Structure formats: structure tokens, C-alpha cells
Amino acid sequence: MGGGRFGGGGMGGRMGEGAMGGRFGPGMGMGGMGMMRSEDPEMAKLDQADMELETATNQLAEQYRHPSSEEDKKKLREGLTDVVEKHFQVRQERRQLELKRLEKQLDHLRGVIEKRTAGKDAIIKGRMTQLLGEQDDLSF
């Protein structure tokens, strides 16, 4: 999967898309969740591939609508099919990467909930002390 005639952007290996890329645009994700795309080279690479393939898709589709011959139309259709398949793969990989990261975040949140549930009484006592302005004998 290299940079072909119809725009692979010179990228090798598998490509894919994050779950939010389609609805909110590349790099927008889910609000404050996770790293910013600019701080995430792996996702930034996939975002770049997505944008390049989107451009290539639109260009080929436009050329297909105005072919100079039936032979050109056939070649353009084949090229467009190749680019759409690559684009699909990029978006799938982005989704898989985002899902993997969301699962990791969920695991972390489950751990936090378990700890807070186990320490419920101490958390409530500390908050009450804070709200009532009382001295905590065990504070530093």
C-alpha cells in the first residue's frame, strides 16, 4: 500500500479511522477525551491519510463524470475503486485505534470507581470536614 497513482500518500502498512472522524471531522474526537491529534502522531498520520484519500476520491469522481473516452472512464472507475478501498481501510484503522484507547480509558475509570467505592466513608468524612471548616487531625 504505497503512494500510488491515485494517492496513497506514500504510506505503508495498514490504515484506518477513528470512530469520530466521520461525524465530527478528523482530529475532533469526543471533546476533551484523550490526547489532542497534534500530540498523537499515530492518529495524526491516519487523519492525514484520510484527508489525502478524501481529496483523491473527489478528484477521481469528478474526472469520472467528465471522461475523455470510454477507456478513460473504465480506468477511472478502477482507480476510484482502489482509492475507496484504501480510504475504507484508513477509516477502519482509525476506529480500531480509537476503540482501543477508549477501552483503556474505561478500564482506568472502572479502577477509579472501585477505589472510590471502597473508600466511600473516608471520602465523605473528608468532604464534610472540608465543608464544615473543621480541622482534620490527620491532615499534613
C-alpha positions in Angstrom: 0.0 0.0 0.0 2.3 2.8 -1.1 1.8 6.1 -2.8 0.2 5.1 -6.0 -1.1 6.9 -8.9 -4.4 7.7 -7.2 -3.0 8.9 -3.9 -1.9 6.6 -1.1 0.3 9.3 0.2 3.3 7.1 0.3 2.1 5.3 3.4 2.9 1.7 4.1 1.2 -0.9 6.3 -2.4 -0.9 7.4 -4.5 2.2 7.6 -7.8 3.0 9.4 -10.1 5.7 11.0 -11.4 6.7 14.5 -15.0 6.5 15.4 -15.4 10.2 15.5 -13.6 11.1 12.3 -16.6 10.7 10.0 -19.1 12.7 12.1 -17.0 15.4 13.6 -14.1 15.6 11.1 -10.5 14.5 11.5 -8.9 15.4 14.8 -12.1 16.4 16.6 -12.7 13.2 18.6 -15.0 13.4 21.6 -14.5 16.8 23.1 -11.8 16.6 25.8 -11.4 12.8 25.8 -7.9 11.5 25.0 -5.0 13.3 23.5 -5.2 16.1 21.0 -4.5 14.9 17.5 -1.4 17.2 17.3 0.0 15.4 20.3 -0.8 12.0 18.8 1.4 11.1 15.9 -0.2 7.8 15.2 -3.7 9.3 14.9 -2.3 12.4 13.1 -0.9 10.1 10.4 -4.2 8.4 9.9 -6.0 11.8 9.8 -3.6 12.9 7.1 -4.2 9.7 5.1 -7.9 10.2 5.5 -7.8 13.8 4.1 -5.5 12.8 1.2 -7.7 9.9 0.3 -10.8 12.0 0.5 -9.2 14.5 -1.9 -8.1 11.8 -4.3 -11.6 10.2 -4.2 -13.3 13.5 -5.0 -10.8 14.3 -7.8 -11.3 10.8 -9.4 -15.1 11.0 -9.1 -15.1 14.4 -10.8 -12.8 13.1 -13.6 -15.1 10.0 -14.0 -18.1 12.3 -14.5 -16.3 14.0 -17.4 -14.2 11.4 -19.2 -12.5 11.9 -22.5 -13.3 8.4 -23.6 -14.9 5.2 -22.5 -11.5 3.7 -21.9 -10.6 6.6 -19.6 -13.9 6.1 -17.8 -13.2 2.4 -17.2 -9.7 3.2 -15.9 -11.0 6.0 -13.7 -13.6 3.7 -12.2 -11.0 1.1 -11.4 -8.8 3.7 -9.8 -11.7 5.1 -7.8 -12.5 1.6 -6.5 -8.9 1.2 -5.4 -8.9 4.6 -3.6 -12.2 4.0 -1.9 -11.0 0.6 -0.6 -7.9 2.3 0.8 -10.0 5.0 2.3 -12.3 2.5 3.9 -9.2 0.7 5.4 -7.9 4.0 6.8 -11.2 4.8 8.5 -11.4 1.3 9.9 -7.9 1.5 11.4 -8.7 4.9 12.9 -11.9 3.5 14.5 -9.9 0.5 15.9 -7.3 2.7 17.3 -9.8 5.0 19.0 -11.8 2.0 20.3 -8.6 0.5 21.8 -7.9 3.8 23.5 -11.4 4.2 24.8 -11.3 0.7 26.2 -8.1 1.6 28.1 -9.8 4.7 29.5 -12.8 2.7 30.5 -10.6 0.2 32.4 -8.9 3.1 34.2 -12.3 4.6 35.1 -13.5 1.3 36.4 -10.5 1.1 38.7 -11.1 4.6 40.0 -14.7 3.7 40.7 -13.7 0.6 42.6 -11.2 2.5 44.7 -13.7 5.3 45.5 -16.4 2.8 46.4 -14.0 1.1 48.8 -13.0 4.4 50.3 -16.5 5.9 50.4 -16.6 6.6 54.1 -13.2 8.3 54.2 -14.1 10.4 51.1 -17.4 11.5 52.7 -15.7 12.3 56.1 -13.0 14.3 54.4 -15.5 16.3 52.3 -17.7 17.0 55.4 -14.6 18.2 57.3 -13.7 20.5 54.4 -17.3 21.9 54.0 -17.7 22.5 57.8 -14.3 24.1 58.1 -13.3 21.7 60.8 -9.7 20.7 61.5 -8.7 17.3 60.3 -6.5 15.8 63.0 -4.7 13.7 60.4 -4.0 16.4 57.8 -0.5 17.3 57.0 
